[in-house]
């Protein structure tokens, strides 16, 4: 999902995207798993338009996810 939503964006922007997903998971409103958050109806266009199935994330996306999971979400003000 990160690759589709912001693969061409800066690392800081990608951290913000992952932070949104983690924050939604932590809220419990969209479910209790990453999958339930990502696949929640109408939330992310790459899911509804099929782009997610063709995603080829780079090491950068994996590193960004690891960073946010290890260090916490970014503050979005």
Secondary structure in CASP SS format (residue, H / E / C, confidence):
PFRMAT SS
TARGET T0000
AUTHOR 0000-0000-0000
METHOD secondary structure of the structure
MODEL  1
X C 1.00
X H 1.00
X H 1.00
X H 1.00
X H 1.00
X H 1.00
X C 1.00
X C 1.00
X C 1.00
X C 1.00
X H 1.00
X H 1.00
X H 1.00
X H 1.00
X H 1.00
X H 1.00
X H 1.00
X H 1.00
X H 1.00
X H 1.00
X H 1.00
X H 1.00
X H 1.00
X H 1.00
X H 1.00
X H 1.00
X H 1.00
X C 1.00
X C 1.00
X C 1.00
X C 1.00
X C 1.00
X C 1.00
X H 1.00
X H 1.00
X H 1.00
X H 1.00
X H 1.00
X C 1.00
X C 1.00
X C 1.00
X C 1.00
X C 1.00
X C 1.00
X H 1.00
X H 1.00
X H 1.00
X H 1.00
X C 1.00
X C 1.00
X H 1.00
X H 1.00
X H 1.00
X H 1.00
X C 1.00
X C 1.00
X C 1.00
X C 1.00
X H 1.00
X H 1.00
X H 1.00
X H 1.00
X H 1.00
X H 1.00
X H 1.00
X H 1.00
X H 1.00
X H 1.00
X H 1.00
X H 1.00
X H 1.00
X C 1.00
X C 1.00
X C 1.00
X C 1.00
X C 1.00
X C 1.00
END
